Amino acid sequence: MEKLKQRWGINSNWQIVIIFIVFAITGSTAAKLAEPLTSFIGLERETTNGFLYWTVRILLIFPIYQVLLVFFGWLFGQFQFFWGFEKKMLKRLGLGFLFGD
């Protein structure tokens, strides 16, 4: 636990608990929101090729997750941590230009 706190630059075990809760809520919410969006664009699980359906759904989940991660981080008082986490992740994906880097 100490290595994780040091790596993430946080001070307390309570902060780790909050961060894990935010990750869990964000992932679940993003996956749940992607379902009606795939239906809205006309892709149904039963009638669409599985590869196409899951590819589109995962591509939808990604931006939803990014926005929700910062939102839930802010809601739980951990905006600074998640904003830094978000920027680092997007830079690694080659999207650093979004932040002027």
C-alpha positions in Angstrom: 0.0 0.0 0.0 2.9 2.4 0.8 4.4 1.9 -2.7 1.1 2.8 -4.3 0.7 5.9 -2.1 4.2 6.9 -3.0 3.7 6.3 -6.7 0.5 8.2 -6.8 1.7 11.0 -4.6 -1.1 10.6 -2.0 -0.9 10.7 1.8 -3.6 8.5 3.3 -5.2 5.1 3.0 -8.5 6.9 2.9 -7.5 8.6 -0.3 -6.7 5.2 -1.8 -10.1 3.9 -0.9 -11.8 7.0 -2.5 -9.7 6.6 -5.6 -10.6 2.9 -6.0 -14.3 3.8 -5.4 -14.1 6.4 -8.2 -12.5 4.0 -10.6 -15.2 1.4 -9.9 -18.1 3.8 -10.2 -16.6 5.3 -13.4 -16.1 2.0 -15.1 -19.6 0.7 -14.2 -21.3 3.9 -15.3 -19.4 4.2 -18.6 -20.3 0.6 -19.5 -23.9 1.2 -18.5 -24.2 4.4 -20.6 -22.7 2.8 -23.7 -25.6 0.4 -23.9 -28.3 2.9 -24.8 -25.9 4.8 -27.0 -25.2 1.7 -29.1 -29.0 1.2 -29.4 -29.5 4.8 -30.3 -27.1 4.5 -33.3 -28.9 1.4 -34.4 -26.6 -1.4 -33.1 -28.4 -4.1 -31.2 -26.5 -7.0 -29.6 -28.9 -9.6 -31.1 -28.9 -8.3 -34.6 -25.4 -6.9 -35.1 -22.2 -8.8 -35.9 -20.5 -9.4 -32.5 -17.2 -8.0 -33.6 -18.8 -4.8 -34.9 -21.0 -4.4 -31.9 -18.3 -4.8 -29.3 -15.8 -2.7 -31.3 -18.2 0.2 -31.5 -19.3 -0.2 -27.8 -15.7 -0.1 -26.6 -15.0 2.9 -28.7 -18.0 4.6 -27.1 -17.0 3.6 -23.6 -13.5 5.2 -23.9 -14.5 8.9 -24.2 -17.4 8.4 -21.8 -14.9 6.9 -19.3 -12.5 9.8 -19.7 -15.1 12.4 -18.9 -16.7 10.5 -16.1 -13.4 9.8 -14.4 -12.7 13.5 -14.0 -16.3 14.2 -13.0 -16.5 11.5 -10.3 -13.0 12.5 -9.2 -14.2 16.0 -8.7 -17.4 14.8 -7.0 -15.4 12.8 -4.5 -12.9 15.6 -3.9 -10.0 14.1 -5.8 -10.0 16.3 -8.9 -6.3 17.1 -8.9 -5.4 13.4 -8.8 -7.7 12.4 -11.6 -7.0 15.4 -13.7 -3.3 14.5 -13.6 -4.1 10.8 -14.2 -6.2 11.7 -17.2 -3.5 13.9 -18.7 -0.8 11.3 -18.2 -3.0 8.6 -19.8 -4.0 10.6 -22.8 -0.4 11.7 -23.4 0.6 8.0 -23.4 -2.0 7.4 -26.0 -0.6 10.1 -28.2 -3.3 12.6 -27.4 -1.1 15.0 -25.5 -1.9 17.7 -28.0 -5.3 18.1 -26.3 -3.5 19.7 -23.4 -1.1 21.8 -25.5 1.8 19.4 -25.1 
